[in-house]
Amino acid sequence: MIAVVYKSTGSRYLVKNEDGKEYSVRLKGKFKIDAITSTNPIAVGDVVNIENEEDFESTIITEIFERKNYINRISPHNKNQHHIVASNLDQSLLFATIKEPKTSLGFIDRFLITSEAYQVPAIIVFNKIDLLNNKDQVQFQKTKAMYEKIGYKILAVSLHNKSGVDSIIEVLKNKTTLLSGHSGVGKSTFINELFPELKLKTQDVSNWSGKGLHTTTFAEMFDLPQKGKIIDTPGIREMGLVNMTKYELAHYFPEMRALLNQCQFNNCIHINEPGCAIKNGVNEGLIDENRYNSYLNILDSLQGKTY
C-alpha cells in the first residue's frame, strides 16, 4: 500500500494512504536504503510502501520511493552527518523577523542557498512588522528590496495583529510547503491560526538571550483546508550547509550565477582573482554588498572543502 509520511518521531512514523487513513508504522527490521547517509533514513514527505507483518499486529515500511527533492542540514547532534528536514517539496517558506528575535542575513542566506541547491523555490515571510520603529522600518525596506531584486518573494505580516495572514495562505494553496525559521518567529502562531484545534505551544523570546525558545520537537505535515500541505519543523538555530564545496557556493546566489561565465578563470572563488565578474558586479552595484559579505562569511566556513 502506498502512503506518505506525515510525522517521524525517530522510531515510529505516522503515515496516510491515498484515502486519508492513518497508520502508525515502523521500519522493517532489515530495512536499508543504499546511498542514504543521513541520520534519518525516512523523512516527512517521503512516499513509502507499507505492509502488514505476518502476525498483522503491526504495519511496517518496506520501501521508500525516489524523492523529487529534499531540504537537509547538518545534524544538530553530529556535525559529520546530515539530517533530512523534509522531502518532496513544492516550495519552502522561511519565517524571519527584524527583531524579537532578530534573524540574521547570514541565516536567511544559508536557508536560501540550501533551497537553491535542491531546486526548491523559497519565499521569505517577515513577521512582527508591528514591532518595527522608524529605524527598523528603514532596515526592513532595504532588506526587502535586496531580496526582491534577485527574485525572491517577500511577505510582510503581523501575526499578532492578524495582518497579512491571507497573503501567506494564498501562496500555500495546492502546494506542499516546508515552514522553517528560528524559534520564536511565529511558525507555531501561524499554524494555530490555520488549525486552532492543534493548540501548538508557542513561547516568547528568551529575555536573557534574545533568541527564540524551541517549541516544536518533530517535523510534522498537515493537510490544509484549502488544499495543499504544510510541514512544520523544529526551530532551527543554525543552518549548516551539507556537501557543498567552495567552488559551488556562488552558483546558489542567483545574482552571482548570472555573472559566473564572465569570470576570467573557471576556478574563481571571487575574492582577489583578476578579471572577476562577481567583484566587478559588487563595485557596479549589480550585487548587494551585504549579500557579497554573506557569501564571503559562508565561503570561509567551507574553505578546504574541495570534494
N, C-alpha and C positions, 0 to 999 in steps of 0.2 A: 504494500500500500504506500502511495506517495504522500508525503507530509512535509510541512515547513516548520522549522524550529522557531518557536516563539520566546522561549526562555531557557537559559542554561544556568544551573546552579553548581556546576562543577562535576557532580556525579550523576545527576538526572536531568532530563530535558523535558520541557513541555512542548508538544508539537500539535499541529492541527492538520487534518486531512482536507481534501477538496470540499467536503461537505461541512466543514467547520467543526467537526467533532474533535475534542481534545483527548490527548493521550499523555500520560506520564511514562517516559521511556528511559532506557539506559543503553549504553553502548554494548554491543556484542562482545563477549569475553575476549576473543582473539582478534577483535576489530583492529585493523591497521590501515592507515592511509599513506601510500607511498608519496614521498616528496613533501609531505606536510611536516614542517619543522616548528610550528607554533606551539605555545603552551596549551592551547585548546584545539583539539582536532575537529570539534564540532562548534560552530558559531551560530548565533542568532541570525536568521535569514537563510540558512542553509536549507536546500531541498534534499530530503533523505527518503530512503525506503525503510519502512518499519514492518516487522513481522511479529506474530505471537510465538513465544517459545513453545516447545513441545508440551510443557505442562500447562500452558495457557494462563499461567499465573502472572506473567509479566510480558511486556512488549519491548522489543529491542530494535535498535538501529542496525541495519545490516549493510547499508550502502549510503554513501554521500555522492550526490551528483555534482558535476563540474560547476564551479562558481563562475558567474558572469564577471564579478569583481568583488573586491572586499576592501575594507579600511583596516589597517593594522598600526600598531605602535610598539615600542619597546616594552617588554613585560615589566610591570611595576615591581615584580618580585625577583626577576632575574635579568640583569642588564644585557646578558648574552643571548637572550631569546626574545621572540616577538609574540605578541598577543593579537589575535584577530578580533577586532571590536564588533564587526558585523559584516555580512556578505549580501550579494545580490541586490545592490542598491541602485536606485534611480538618481538620487541626489543626497548631498549632505548639508545639514543646516547647523551652523555654529552660532550659539548664543554667546554674545560678548557684552561687556559693559565698559563704559569710560571710567566709572568709579563705583566703589562699594559692591564688589571688588573691582579693581582695575584689571582689564585684560590687556596684556602687553601685545604690541605689534608682532613681536617675535613668536609668541604663541599662536596668534592668528595666522601668521605666515607659515609656520610649521604645519598647521592643520590644512591650509590651502595647498601646500606642497604635496602632502600625503594624498589629498583628493585628486590633484593633478596627476600624480604618479600612477594612480589606479583608475584614472578616467571617470571619476565621479564628480559631476558638476556640483559646485559649492555655492551656498548662499550664506551671508552673514546677517544675523539679527542683532542689532544693538538695543538692549533692553535698559530700563531705568532712565530714559531720557528726561523724565520728570525731575530727576535729581540734579540736572546739569545747570550750573550757573553760567554767566556770560562767557567766562574764560573757557569753561568746559565745552560750551556750545561751539566756540571757535575751533577747538581741538577736534570735536566730533565732525564738523563740516569738512575740515581738512582731511581727516581720515576717510570719511565717506567718499569724498571726491577722488582721493588717491585710488581706492579700490574700484570705484565705478569706472574710472578712466581705463583700467586694464580689463574690464569686462565682468566684474563680479556684481551680482545683485545685492543691494543693501536695503534692509528694512529697519526702520526706527520705531520702537514701540515702548509703551509703558504698561507692563502687565499689571502693575499696582493700580493704575487708573483705567485698566481695560481698554487702553488706546492702542490701536494697530493690530489687535488680535485677528480681525478678519483678514488682514493682509497676509498674515502667516498661514492661516487656514487655506487661503486661496492657492498658495504655492504648493501645498501639500496634496491637493486633490489628485487622485488616481496615480499616486507615486509612492514608492517605498523610500522613506527618508530617514536617515540617521540624524538624531538630535545629539549634539555634543556641546561641550564647553566646561569651563571651570565650575566647581561647586559654588552655589550662591548667585548664579547669573540669571536664574529664572526658568530653567528647564522644567522642574517639577511643578512650579506655579502654572506654567503654560499647560502642562498635561492635566493638571487638576481642573483647569478651565474647560478642557475638552471632555474630561471624564471625572466629574465631581465625585462619582461613587468610589473611585480608587483611593481618594484621600491620601495621596502620596505625601510623605513627610517633606516639609520644607523648613529650612533653617536660615537664620540671618547670618550675616557675615561675622566672623570672629572678631571681637573688639580688639584683641591684643595683636592679631596678625594682619588684619585687613583682608584675609583670604576667606573664601567660602568654605563651609563645612560640608563634608561628604554626607549625602542623604540616600543616594541610590547605590545598592550593593552589586546587583547583577544587571546585565543588559536584558531588556525585555521588549518585545514587539506588541503593538496594539493596533487593532483594526479601527480605522476612522469611520465615523457615521456617514461621512460624505464620500466614501470610497478612498482607498489608499491605506497605507500603513506607516506608522512611525516606530522607530526603535529608540528607546530611551537608554542612555548609557550612564555608568557611574561618572561622577565629576572627575575630570582629568586635571591633575596639577601640571604635568609635563607632557609634551607631545614628542616623544623620541622617534626620530626617523630610522627606518629599518632598511638594511641592504641598499644603501644609496651611496654612490661614490662622489668625490668632489667634482669629477668631470660631468656628472649627470645633473647636478643641482640646478644649474641655470636653465635647463630645459623645462623645469617646473615653475619658472617665473614667466608668465605669458609675455610680458613686455620685453623680457630678455630673449626669450625663444625666437621672437620675430627678428632679432638682430644677429643671432649667432653665426649665420653664414657669412656675415660681413667681417668677422674677426680675421686677422692676418694668419693666425695659427690655429690648427684644428684642436690642439690640446690646451687652448687658452682657458685659464680659470679666472680671468678678468680682475686681476689685482694690479700687476705692474707691467704686463706684457705690452710690447709696442703694437700699434695697429689694432687695439682692442675696441670693437664696436660698442661694447657694453659701457666701458669707461667714457667713451665719446657720447653715448646716449645719456649718461648721467650729467655730463657737462653741458649738454644741449637741452636738458630738461625733458627728454623723452622718457627717462626712467627716474622716478622719485628717489631722492637721496635717502629717505627713510627706508625704502624697500631695498636699496643697494646696501645700506648698512646692515640691514637684517640678513641679506644674502651673505655678507662677509662674516657675521657672527655665526651663522649656521655652517658656513664653509669651514670655519675654524674648528667646529666640533666634528667635522668629517675629515679633517686633514689626516692623510696617511691611509685612508680607506680607498684603495685603488682596485679592489676586487670586482 
